[in-house]
């Protein structure tokens, strides 16, 4: 099985410099161009059998370009949403962290209406398990999600600790490519950008 894990294009929150998370911002005009360019690359180089997308607007808008070019409807799921950042969502960074400062907590605990680290990881583990179990070995599956969720997908695949500090960078509409061959997991590409000067 081939997994193409794709971050959404540039969103309005990136321009406004606000905490995004579950705040439901749209793509910018540049983000739409990035999503379109990525989709053209994917449709040209892969035979995609299924698309899963986060239910947040910026991911759905990115997936729509793939839907149009590939001709299949994306499966929307809340399980691929970004980390639920609670009361920080939509606030400017300075204001958010002044009102709701960072607090070290056990992995099961949370504050400010956020989900815990444990719940975030369990949510991502659950959807990754569903995707792997529901699709046969010769399929190419696209997952459209968010930077933090993509890091959690890596953590789940690599069985890293829930409180791991390792992060995996994801640029706008960039691609991570994994091959799953039985019990063998191959990371073919990390944060591949299929377009230039957008």
Helices and strands as residue ranges (DSSP letters): E 2-7, H 12-16, H 29-45, E 50-54, H 57-70, E 75-77, G 78-80, G 86-88, H 93-99, H 117-134, E 140-145, H 147-158, E 175-181, E 184-192
